[in-house]
């Protein structure tokens, strides 16, 4: 099991001034699994993924990626490792079209240093097709004119088209209706089937039980448990979210008590 | 309109993960259909402004006897060049959702610099072209400094460039209070505004511009075909090339027909060169793409790995540089620099031109050409009212009303766009 462990975090701590956002948190994701990260508001979910994405620095702790110790100091470091984050507010430019958004910041150029539009358009169409995103009528329409589910699909497709290995989705279904949520969850499942490691941050236990392989629960900045989806119930998760005691439980090795480095 | 495409059937397909259902190639839409689509989604394009311009021209043709003449047409081209150059820079700044209030007096600084550097017997006399390059370079540098304060320190651009407006006006007053008027004698500099090409040279230029446009368009069609990507309606592409040809040859024909001055003005050619160059920069390079991205959502751009500060600084450098180019041309037109240089309505005309032409004040939406179209409207109106014998007050009032109309139309279009999306 350990050889397929893509991301392993041990003893991560992070404080904002006097506020201790994360205390000695362990977290891991394997290739091809959907690891769900849940917790109440202020439990530290967002802080944890921002540390992994390089948005925040962390005070203490170790991050291993693909078996190697890594130091993530900025979004570029994370991207270089193959970690992509799809944020709650999507981070798409409304005024640009689908192709332009997909290639934002990584445009391909031709020999005259011009944007190579045909190539970008073609590859965008291929990526969307491979992810079975079929509702977008034209990939040359501005993102502003897309529906919520379509926007989310574009954001996810943007994240996975760069040979990424770990995709972190922050509340991907929060603003979506039933059918569109279904659409996005199907997409999440497809990512895991492709062998990517997926972290799904969500409040919606129904969604989580539909797609997650395992569930990590955070409470007040501490890890209160990792559960196999098959062997747990929604009740148990709710219990952990609201009243879980900070113990290191199943699935997390004892070595997690890492000394401060 | 896209939400309509989100039919229950389509939804069911997605839920069922029917990977075989590839998005159908969109059939090329008819010109009429495309216009309706665009208007519905709030993208009015240049249509209203072109119609408005036609009305303005028709109105003044009846109102003033010597408005609708080849001489006056030629005159308008030279009159609008300075404002247009400034407006090109304003478009880039507005695309970021920022503002640059310093460009008026910054153009004055360029005029002052170029006049000072060509001054015979001053001990620092340079050839005309060198003086122009130094003046434009200085303005680009100043724009870069102002942009750095905006981008790196985080002072709002309104404040930084307002300070710039006061500072550069002060510098101009300090220098020219002692010197009075500096006359520009250097032929190279003055030619920027007064040189007119011979008839045959005019035709060659028209042919070259049309040819370049056609080659560029056909090249991109071939590129798309090779990549198997849908092309636009071929009739529309043909119509566009034809339109460019008519505009180029028509302009040269009228300019060649004029008596004084006769022939295509160099200033007009400079406008076209900057129009094409800056449009290429905005639309076909990663830098231009990033400008639109930062204007649309700075946070999204930052997360995509774009250096937002770098883009901001570069855009303010473009703005400063274009103010410099405009300033040199304006000085050349007057053959001199005096205390009023860079003042008057120059700044507001340039900003109004960009906005009238369809560039949004809120960032992310606009085209380089809107600077040219807007300047054309403003200068045509003021020239027309002038020839018809109206006073300056009337010109300001009419310009103000046009600005208000243009922005109102644009705002309504935006609201329609928000409604049609999501």
Interface residues (C-beta under 8 A of the other chain):
Chain A: X75 X76 X79 X87 X89 X90 X91 X92 X93 X94 X95 X96 X100 X104 X105 X106 X107 X109 X113 X114 X115 X116 X117 X118 X119 X121 X122 X125 X128 X129 X132 X133 X134 X135 X136 X137 X138 X139 X141 X142 X144 X145 X146 X147 X148 X150 X179 X180 X182 X183 X186 X190
Chain B: X1 X2 X3 X5 X6 X10 X11 X13 X14 X15 X17 X18 X19 X21 X22 X23 X26 X41 X220 X223 X224 X226 X227 X228 X229 X280 X284 X285 X286 X289 X290 X292 X293 X295 X296 X297 X299 X300 X301 X303 X304 X305 X306 X364 X365 X417 X418 X420 X421 X422
